[in-house]
Amino acid sequence: MRGYTVLTKYIETAMKHANYEMIDDEQCFYGEIPGFKGVYASAANLEVCRNELSEVLEEWIFFRVYNHLDLPEVDGIRLQIIKDLVA
């Protein structure tokens, strides 16, 4: 599939595991992804919450890659950080 990257697949697959709940007497939605500590979002409606959660996940991935931290495997998809490309 043209233009479809491993990173895109990883994010989409992780998002399928997201859990959402209504909080504050149905005034707000909260979402998180099990196994992705610190990845959560809240918003006034479910669609915005999903979009924000996806953005938080992407930033979380870039932060971990930048800091050479491992990423969890999701449904057999694994992103590996190559620390040294130059020998």
Biopython code that builds the backbone (N, CA, C, O; Angstrom):
import numpy as np
from Bio.PDB.StructureBuilder import StructureBuilder

atoms = [
    (1, "MET", "N", (0.847, -1.177, 0.000)),
    (1, "MET", "CA", (0.000, 0.000, 0.000)),
    (1, "MET", "C", (0.893, 1.241, 0.000)),
    (1, "MET", "O", (1.693, 1.428, 0.917)),
    (2, "ARG", "N", (0.765, 2.056, -0.983)),
    (2, "ARG", "CA", (1.605, 3.228, -1.166)),
    (2, "ARG", "C", (1.326, 4.281, -0.095)),
    (2, "ARG", "O", (0.171, 4.591, 0.199)),
    (3, "GLY", "N", (2.406, 4.833, 0.490)),
    (3, "GLY", "CA", (2.281, 5.889, 1.480)),
    (3, "GLY", "C", (1.908, 5.390, 2.868)),
    (3, "GLY", "O", (1.721, 6.193, 3.782)),
    (4, "TYR", "N", (1.799, 4.100, 3.037)),
    (4, "TYR", "CA", (1.411, 3.525, 4.319)),
    (4, "TYR", "C", (2.671, 3.086, 5.040)),
    (4, "TYR", "O", (3.327, 2.137, 4.609)),
    (5, "THR", "N", (3.020, 3.752, 6.121)),
    (5, "THR", "CA", (4.267, 3.466, 6.815)),
    (5, "THR", "C", (4.041, 2.555, 8.012)),
    (5, "THR", "O", (2.914, 2.386, 8.477)),
    (6, "VAL", "N", (5.116, 1.978, 8.497)),
    (6, "VAL", "CA", (5.051, 1.151, 9.693)),
    (6, "VAL", "C", (4.580, 1.999, 10.877)),
    (6, "VAL", "O", (3.819, 1.521, 11.717)),
    (7, "LEU", "N", (5.026, 3.242, 10.944)),
    (7, "LEU", "CA", (4.605, 4.117, 12.029)),
    (7, "LEU", "C", (3.094, 4.349, 11.995)),
    (7, "LEU", "O", (2.441, 4.318, 13.038)),
    (8, "THR", "N", (2.539, 4.580, 10.815)),
    (8, "THR", "CA", (1.098, 4.771, 10.676)),
    (8, "THR", "C", (0.357, 3.524, 11.131)),
    (8, "THR", "O", (-0.623, 3.615, 11.871)),
    (9, "LYS", "N", (0.814, 2.373, 10.697)),
    (9, "LYS", "CA", (0.177, 1.109, 11.088)),
    (9, "LYS", "C", (0.267, 0.913, 12.604)),
    (9, "LYS", "O", (-0.698, 0.478, 13.232)),
    (10, "TYR", "N", (1.401, 1.227, 13.181)),
    (10, "TYR", "CA", (1.607, 1.093, 14.627)),
    (10, "TYR", "C", (0.608, 1.978, 15.379)),
    (10, "TYR", "O", (-0.038, 1.524, 16.323)),
    (11, "ILE", "N", (0.487, 3.228, 14.964)),
    (11, "ILE", "CA", (-0.435, 4.159, 15.627)),
    (11, "ILE", "C", (-1.876, 3.689, 15.471)),
    (11, "ILE", "O", (-2.630, 3.671, 16.444)),
    (12, "GLU", "N", (-2.262, 3.311, 14.268)),
    (12, "GLU", "CA", (-3.633, 2.847, 14.041)),
    (12, "GLU", "C", (-3.943, 1.606, 14.871)),
    (12, "GLU", "O", (-5.034, 1.488, 15.429)),
    (13, "THR", "N", (-2.994, 0.689, 14.952)),
    (13, "THR", "CA", (-3.208, -0.541, 15.710)),
    (13, "THR", "C", (-3.295, -0.241, 17.203)),
    (13, "THR", "O", (-4.147, -0.799, 17.894)),
    (14, "ALA", "N", (-2.432, 0.626, 17.707)),
    (14, "ALA", "CA", (-2.494, 0.998, 19.121)),
    (14, "ALA", "C", (-3.819, 1.680, 19.448)),
    (14, "ALA", "O", (-4.402, 1.436, 20.504)),
    (15, "MET", "N", (-4.289, 2.528, 18.550)),
    (15, "MET", "CA", (-5.545, 3.242, 18.777)),
    (15, "MET", "C", (-6.740, 2.287, 18.858)),
    (15, "MET", "O", (-7.738, 2.608, 19.503)),
    (16, "LYS", "N", (-6.655, 1.138, 18.223)),
    (16, "LYS", "CA", (-7.739, 0.147, 18.302)),
    (16, "LYS", "C", (-7.883, -0.411, 19.717)),
    (16, "LYS", "O", (-8.924, -0.967, 20.067)),
    (17, "HIS", "N", (-6.842, -0.261, 20.524)),
    (17, "HIS", "CA", (-6.868, -0.758, 21.905)),
    (17, "HIS", "C", (-7.292, 0.329, 22.906)),
    (17, "HIS", "O", (-7.357, 0.075, 24.109)),
    (18, "ALA", "N", (-7.573, 1.512, 22.413)),
    (18, "ALA", "CA", (-7.931, 2.627, 23.300)),
    (18, "ALA", "C", (-9.243, 2.349, 24.030)),
    (18, "ALA", "O", (-10.169, 1.751, 23.483)),
    (19, "ASN", "N", (-9.289, 2.795, 25.259)),
    (19, "ASN", "CA", (-10.499, 2.720, 26.078)),
    (19, "ASN", "C", (-11.001, 4.132, 26.319)),
    (19, "ASN", "O", (-10.217, 5.044, 26.581)),
    (20, "TYR", "N", (-12.311, 4.308, 26.228)),
    (20, "TYR", "CA", (-12.922, 5.621, 26.429)),
    (20, "TYR", "C", (-14.017, 5.511, 27.480)),
    (20, "TYR", "O", (-14.677, 4.480, 27.610)),
    (21, "GLU", "N", (-14.193, 6.588, 28.219)),
    (21, "GLU", "CA", (-15.295, 6.637, 29.175)),
    (21, "GLU", "C", (-15.777, 8.068, 29.315)),
    (21, "GLU", "O", (-15.027, 9.022, 29.107)),
    (22, "MET", "N", (-17.040, 8.195, 29.671)),
    (22, "MET", "CA", (-17.602, 9.517, 29.946)),
    (22, "MET", "C", (-17.320, 9.868, 31.396)),
    (22, "MET", "O", (-17.491, 9.045, 32.295)),
    (23, "ILE", "N", (-16.889, 11.093, 31.604)),
    (23, "ILE", "CA", (-16.641, 11.564, 32.969)),
    (23, "ILE", "C", (-17.366, 12.889, 33.177)),
    (23, "ILE", "O", (-17.883, 13.480, 32.229)),
    (24, "ASP", "N", (-17.398, 13.339, 34.400)),
    (24, "ASP", "CA", (-18.043, 14.613, 34.740)),
    (24, "ASP", "C", (-19.503, 14.653, 34.291)),
    (24, "ASP", "O", (-19.923, 15.577, 33.595)),
    (25, "ASP", "N", (-20.266, 13.648, 34.693)),
    (25, "ASP", "CA", (-21.704, 13.613, 34.374)),
    (25, "ASP", "C", (-21.967, 13.787, 32.885)),
    (25, "ASP", "O", (-22.824, 14.573, 32.480)),
    (26, "GLU", "N", (-21.218, 13.042, 32.075)),
    (26, "GLU", "CA", (-21.382, 13.024, 30.620)),
    (26, "GLU", "C", (-21.035, 14.353, 29.939)),
    (26, "GLU", "O", (-21.530, 14.639, 28.849)),
    (27, "GLN", "N", (-20.202, 15.146, 30.569)),
    (27, "GLN", "CA", (-19.771, 16.414, 29.983)),
    (27, "GLN", "C", (-18.419, 16.295, 29.276)),
    (27, "GLN", "O", (-18.001, 17.210, 28.568)),
    (28, "CYS", "N", (-17.741, 15.161, 29.473)),
    (28, "CYS", "CA", (-16.386, 15.036, 28.955)),
    (28, "CYS", "C", (-16.072, 13.560, 28.699)),
    (28, "CYS", "O", (-16.570, 12.683, 29.405)),
    (29, "PHE", "N", (-15.248, 13.294, 27.689)),
    (29, "PHE", "CA", (-14.770, 11.950, 27.406)),
    (29, "PHE", "C", (-13.298, 11.862, 27.778)),
    (29, "PHE", "O", (-12.538, 12.810, 27.582)),
    (30, "TYR", "N", (-12.910, 10.720, 28.312)),
    (30, "TYR", "CA", (-11.535, 10.441, 28.681)),
    (30, "TYR", "C", (-11.110, 9.192, 27.921)),
    (30, "TYR", "O", (-11.858, 8.217, 27.859)),
    (31, "GLY", "N", (-9.905, 9.219, 27.338)),
    (31, "GLY", "CA", (-9.396, 8.061, 26.618)),
    (31, "GLY", "C", (-7.956, 7.763, 26.988)),
    (31, "GLY", "O", (-7.167, 8.668, 27.261)),
    (32, "GLU", "N", (-7.626, 6.479, 26.992)),
    (32, "GLU", "CA", (-6.254, 6.041, 27.257)),
    (32, "GLU", "C", (-6.006, 4.737, 26.522)),
    (32, "GLU", "O", (-6.943, 4.060, 26.098)),
    (33, "ILE", "N", (-4.723, 4.389, 26.374)),
    (33, "ILE", "CA", (-4.347, 3.155, 25.691)),
    (33, "ILE", "C", (-3.562, 2.298, 26.682)),
    (33, "ILE", "O", (-2.477, 2.690, 27.111)),
    (34, "PRO", "N", (-4.094, 1.141, 27.049)),
    (34, "PRO", "CA", (-3.373, 0.262, 27.971)),
    (34, "PRO", "C", (-1.977, -0.080, 27.442)),
    (34, "PRO", "O", (-1.803, -0.361, 26.256)),
    (35, "GLY", "N", (-0.996, -0.050, 28.332)),
    (35, "GLY", "CA", (0.377, -0.358, 27.950)),
    (35, "GLY", "C", (1.187, 0.832, 27.475)),
    (35, "GLY", "O", (2.385, 0.706, 27.222)),
    (36, "PHE", "N", (0.545, 1.994, 27.350)),
    (36, "PHE", "CA", (1.212, 3.217, 26.915)),
    (36, "PHE", "C", (1.100, 4.249, 28.041)),
    (36, "PHE", "O", (0.265, 5.152, 28.001)),
    (37, "LYS", "N", (1.955, 4.088, 29.034)),
    (37, "LYS", "CA", (1.901, 4.920, 30.231)),
    (37, "LYS", "C", (2.051, 6.403, 29.884)),
    (37, "LYS", "O", (2.997, 6.810, 29.210)),
    (38, "GLY", "N", (1.096, 7.190, 30.359)),
    (38, "GLY", "CA", (1.136, 8.632, 30.122)),
    (38, "GLY", "C", (0.417, 9.074, 28.863)),
    (38, "GLY", "O", (0.348, 10.270, 28.581)),
    (39, "VAL", "N", (-0.122, 8.124, 28.096)),
    (39, "VAL", "CA", (-0.846, 8.472, 26.874)),
    (39, "VAL", "C", (-2.339, 8.492, 27.195)),
    (39, "VAL", "O", (-2.979, 7.448, 27.317)),
    (40, "TYR", "N", (-2.871, 9.696, 27.327)),
    (40, "TYR", "CA", (-4.293, 9.859, 27.618)),
    (40, "TYR", "C", (-4.755, 11.218, 27.112)),
    (40, "TYR", "O", (-3.943, 12.105, 26.846)),
    (41, "ALA", "N", (-6.063, 11.368, 26.984)),
    (41, "ALA", "CA", (-6.635, 12.632, 26.510)),
    (41, "ALA", "C", (-8.048, 12.762, 27.061)),
    (41, "ALA", "O", (-8.679, 11.775, 27.438)),
    (42, "SER", "N", (-8.523, 13.987, 27.099)),
    (42, "SER", "CA", (-9.925, 14.232, 27.449)),
    (42, "SER", "C", (-10.429, 15.387, 26.589)),
    (42, "SER", "O", (-9.684, 16.303, 26.240)),
    (43, "ALA", "N", (-11.715, 15.315, 26.262)),
    (43, "ALA", "CA", (-12.310, 16.344, 25.403)),
    (43, "ALA", "C", (-13.827, 16.321, 25.580)),
    (43, "ALA", "O", (-14.392, 15.404, 26.176)),
    (44, "ALA", "N", (-14.456, 17.346, 25.050)),
    (44, "ALA", "CA", (-15.899, 17.505, 25.197)),
    (44, "ALA", "C", (-16.700, 16.449, 24.440)),
    (44, "ALA", "O", (-17.824, 16.133, 24.828)),
    (45, "ASN", "N", (-16.129, 15.897, 23.354)),
    (45, "ASN", "CA", (-16.848, 14.830, 22.647)),
    (45, "ASN", "C", (-15.866, 13.727, 22.251)),
    (45, "ASN", "O", (-14.649, 13.913, 22.263)),
    (46, "LEU", "N", (-16.437, 12.575, 21.902)),
    (46, "LEU", "CA", (-15.627, 11.390, 21.637)),
    (46, "LEU", "C", (-14.704, 11.569, 20.432)),
    (46, "LEU", "O", (-13.553, 11.134, 20.482)),
    (47, "GLU", "N", (-15.167, 12.184, 19.372)),
    (47, "GLU", "CA", (-14.346, 12.360, 18.175)),
    (47, "GLU", "C", (-13.108, 13.211, 18.471)),
    (47, "GLU", "O", (-12.005, 12.867, 18.048)),
    (48, "VAL", "N", (-13.285, 14.305, 19.185)),
    (48, "VAL", "CA", (-12.149, 15.160, 19.539)),
    (48, "VAL", "C", (-11.209, 14.418, 20.477)),
    (48, "VAL", "O", (-9.989, 14.539, 20.360)),
    (49, "CYS", "N", (-11.768, 13.651, 21.406)),
    (49, "CYS", "CA", (-10.946, 12.867, 22.329)),
    (49, "CYS", "C", (-10.087, 11.872, 21.556)),
    (49, "CYS", "O", (-8.898, 11.730, 21.845)),
    (50, "ARG", "N", (-10.667, 11.184, 20.583)),
    (50, "ARG", "CA", (-9.896, 10.240, 19.753)),
    (50, "ARG", "C", (-8.769, 10.945, 19.007)),
    (50, "ARG", "O", (-7.640, 10.455, 18.972)),
    (51, "ASN", "N", (-9.072, 12.084, 18.417)),
    (51, "ASN", "CA", (-8.046, 12.829, 17.680)),
    (51, "ASN", "C", (-6.922, 13.283, 18.598)),
    (51, "ASN", "O", (-5.747, 13.168, 18.248)),
    (52, "GLU", "N", (-7.272, 13.794, 19.764)),
    (52, "GLU", "CA", (-6.250, 14.241, 20.719)),
    (52, "GLU", "C", (-5.418, 13.070, 21.223)),
    (52, "GLU", "O", (-4.203, 13.189, 21.382)),
    (53, "LEU", "N", (-6.076, 11.929, 21.476)),
    (53, "LEU", "CA", (-5.349, 10.751, 21.935)),
    (53, "LEU", "C", (-4.345, 10.293, 20.882)),
    (53, "LEU", "O", (-3.225, 9.912, 21.222)),
    (54, "SER", "N", (-4.727, 10.324, 19.626)),
    (54, "SER", "CA", (-3.824, 9.953, 18.545)),
    (54, "SER", "C", (-2.621, 10.900, 18.479)),
    (54, "SER", "O", (-1.493, 10.452, 18.274)),
    (55, "GLU", "N", (-2.853, 12.183, 18.649)),
    (55, "GLU", "CA", (-1.755, 13.164, 18.648)),
    (55, "GLU", "C", (-0.828, 12.950, 19.833)),
    (55, "GLU", "O", (0.393, 13.024, 19.692)),
    (56, "VAL", "N", (-1.405, 12.685, 21.005)),
    (56, "VAL", "CA", (-0.589, 12.429, 22.200)),
    (56, "VAL", "C", (0.258, 11.179, 21.982)),
    (56, "VAL", "O", (1.437, 11.161, 22.334)),
    (57, "LEU", "N", (-0.331, 10.140, 21.408)),
    (57, "LEU", "CA", (0.408, 8.910, 21.132)),
    (57, "LEU", "C", (1.581, 9.187, 20.194)),
    (57, "LEU", "O", (2.693, 8.715, 20.436)),
    (58, "GLU", "N", (1.345, 9.936, 19.141)),
    (58, "GLU", "CA", (2.421, 10.255, 18.193)),
    (58, "GLU", "C", (3.553, 11.017, 18.885)),
    (58, "GLU", "O", (4.722, 10.685, 18.693)),
    (59, "GLU", "N", (3.228, 12.015, 19.670)),
    (59, "GLU", "CA", (4.253, 12.773, 20.395)),
    (59, "GLU", "C", (4.994, 11.879, 21.376)),
    (59, "GLU", "O", (6.209, 12.002, 21.524)),
    (60, "TRP", "N", (4.283, 10.981, 22.049)),
    (60, "TRP", "CA", (4.874, 10.046, 23.003)),
    (60, "TRP", "C", (5.882, 9.147, 22.293)),
    (60, "TRP", "O", (6.965, 8.890, 22.820)),
    (61, "ILE", "N", (5.532, 8.671, 21.102)),
    (61, "ILE", "CA", (6.436, 7.824, 20.319)),
    (61, "ILE", "C", (7.700, 8.601, 19.954)),
    (61, "ILE", "O", (8.808, 8.095, 20.133)),
    (62, "PHE", "N", (7.546, 9.815, 19.448)),
    (62, "PHE", "CA", (8.717, 10.619, 19.074)),
    (62, "PHE", "C", (9.602, 10.924, 20.283)),
    (62, "PHE", "O", (10.828, 10.900, 20.177)),
    (63, "PHE", "N", (8.990, 11.208, 21.419)),
    (63, "PHE", "CA", (9.755, 11.452, 22.653)),
    (63, "PHE", "C", (10.581, 10.224, 23.009)),
    (63, "PHE", "O", (11.765, 10.341, 23.326)),
    (64, "ARG", "N", (9.967, 9.057, 22.958)),
    (64, "ARG", "CA", (10.670, 7.827, 23.327)),
    (64, "ARG", "C", (11.777, 7.495, 22.319)),
    (64, "ARG", "O", (12.855, 7.044, 22.705)),
    (65, "VAL", "N", (11.513, 7.714, 21.048)),
    (65, "VAL", "CA", (12.547, 7.471, 20.044)),
    (65, "VAL", "C", (13.723, 8.420, 20.267)),
    (65, "VAL", "O", (14.878, 7.996, 20.249)),
    (66, "TYR", "N", (13.430, 9.694, 20.475)),
    (66, "TYR", "CA", (14.478, 10.690, 20.692)),
    (66, "TYR", "C", (15.348, 10.333, 21.902)),
    (66, "TYR", "O", (16.558, 10.558, 21.894)),
    (67, "ASN", "N", (14.722, 9.777, 22.936)),
    (67, "ASN", "CA", (15.433, 9.429, 24.164)),
    (67, "ASN", "C", (15.889, 7.975, 24.211)),
    (67, "ASN", "O", (16.297, 7.481, 25.262)),
    (68, "HIS", "N", (15.819, 7.291, 23.067)),
    (68, "HIS", "CA", (16.267, 5.903, 22.939)),
    (68, "HIS", "C", (15.593, 4.981, 23.960)),
    (68, "HIS", "O", (16.242, 4.126, 24.563)),
    (69, "LEU", "N", (14.286, 5.166, 24.143)),
    (69, "LEU", "CA", (13.511, 4.329, 25.047)),
    (69, "LEU", "C", (12.713, 3.313, 24.235)),
    (69, "LEU", "O", (12.275, 3.601, 23.121)),
    (70, "ASP", "N", (12.535, 2.147, 24.793)),
    (70, "ASP", "CA", (11.793, 1.096, 24.095)),
    (70, "ASP", "C", (10.330, 1.485, 23.919)),
    (70, "ASP", "O", (9.772, 2.281, 24.673)),
    (71, "LEU", "N", (9.741, 0.892, 22.894)),
    (71, "LEU", "CA", (8.319, 1.069, 22.613)),
    (71, "LEU", "C", (7.637, -0.288, 22.743)),
    (71, "LEU", "O", (8.218, -1.311, 22.381)),
    (72, "PRO", "N", (6.409, -0.305, 23.257)),
    (72, "PRO", "CA", (5.725, -1.592, 23.393)),
    (72, "PRO", "C", (5.333, -2.187, 22.044)),
    (72, "PRO", "O", (5.041, -1.467, 21.089)),
    (73, "GLU", "N", (5.335, -3.503, 21.989)),
    (73, "GLU", "CA", (4.858, -4.198, 20.800)),
    (73, "GLU", "C", (3.331, -4.173, 20.817)),
    (73, "GLU", "O", (2.710, -4.337, 21.867)),
    (74, "VAL", "N", (2.732, -3.965, 19.641)),
    (74, "VAL", "CA", (1.273, -3.903, 19.533)),
    (74, "VAL", "C", (0.828, -4.881, 18.451)),
    (74, "VAL", "O", (1.112, -4.679, 17.270)),
    (75, "ASP", "N", (0.143, -5.920, 18.849)),
    (75, "ASP", "CA", (-0.379, -6.919, 17.911)),
    (75, "ASP", "C", (0.677, -7.384, 16.910)),
    (75, "ASP", "O", (0.404, -7.504, 15.715)),
    (76, "GLY", "N", (1.872, -7.641, 17.405)),
    (76, "GLY", "CA", (2.956, -8.133, 16.552)),
    (76, "GLY", "C", (3.740, -7.056, 15.828)),
    (76, "GLY", "O", (4.719, -7.358, 15.145)),
    (77, "ILE", "N", (3.330, -5.810, 15.965)),
    (77, "ILE", "CA", (4.053, -4.703, 15.325)),
    (77, "ILE", "C", (5.041, -4.141, 16.329)),
    (77, "ILE", "O", (4.686, -3.791, 17.454)),
    (78, "ARG", "N", (6.275, -4.066, 15.897)),
    (78, "ARG", "CA", (7.325, -3.582, 16.789)),
    (78, "ARG", "C", (8.132, -2.490, 16.101)),
    (78, "ARG", "O", (8.608, -2.671, 14.980)),
    (79, "LEU", "N", (8.281, -1.364, 16.775)),
    (79, "LEU", "CA", (9.166, -0.310, 16.280)),
    (79, "LEU", "C", (10.464, -0.432, 17.051)),
    (79, "LEU", "O", (10.468, -0.394, 18.281)),
    (80, "GLN", "N", (11.553, -0.575, 16.341)),
    (80, "GLN", "CA", (12.852, -0.700, 16.985)),
    (80, "GLN", "C", (13.665, 0.566, 16.777)),
    (80, "GLN", "O", (13.630, 1.186, 15.714)),
    (81, "ILE", "N", (14.386, 0.926, 17.802)),
    (81, "ILE", "CA", (15.250, 2.094, 17.757)),
    (81, "ILE", "C", (16.674, 1.613, 17.467)),
    (81, "ILE", "O", (17.264, 0.851, 18.234)),
    (82, "ILE", "N", (17.200, 2.079, 16.344)),
    (82, "ILE", "CA", (18.582, 1.748, 16.004)),
    (82, "ILE", "C", (19.458, 2.872, 16.543)),
    (82, "ILE", "O", (19.378, 4.012, 16.084)),
    (83, "LYS", "N", (20.288, 2.539, 17.515)),
    (83, "LYS", "CA", (21.058, 3.566, 18.223)),
    (83, "LYS", "C", (22.246, 4.083, 17.445)),
    (83, "LYS", "O", (22.513, 5.285, 17.461)),
    (84, "ASP", "N", (22.962, 3.213, 16.767)),
    (84, "ASP", "CA", (24.157, 3.637, 16.053)),
    (84, "ASP", "C", (24.114, 3.096, 14.624)),
    (84, "ASP", "O", (24.182, 1.886, 14.404)),
    (85, "LEU", "N", (24.002, 4.000, 13.666)),
    (85, "LEU", "CA", (24.021, 3.581, 12.271)),
    (85, "LEU", "C", (25.428, 3.636, 11.680)),
    (85, "LEU", "O", (25.715, 2.978, 10.680)),
    (86, "VAL", "N", (26.294, 4.417, 12.300)),
    (86, "VAL", "CA", (27.655, 4.588, 11.791)),
    (86, "VAL", "C", (28.603, 3.771, 12.672)),
    (86, "VAL", "O", (28.622, 3.930, 13.892)),
    (87, "ALA", "N", (29.378, 2.905, 12.044)),
    (87, "ALA", "CA", (30.309, 2.065, 12.806)),
    (87, "ALA", "C", (31.625, 2.766, 12.991)),
    (87, "ALA", "O", (32.537, 2.216, 13.608)),
]
sb = StructureBuilder()
sb.init_structure("model")
sb.init_model(0)
sb.init_chain("A")
sb.init_seg("    ")
for serial, (resi, resn, name, xyz) in enumerate(atoms, 1):
    if name == "N":
        sb.init_residue(resn, " ", resi, " ")
    sb.init_atom(name, np.array(xyz, "f"), 0.0, 1.0, " ", f" {name:<3s}", serial, name[0])
structure = sb.get_structure()
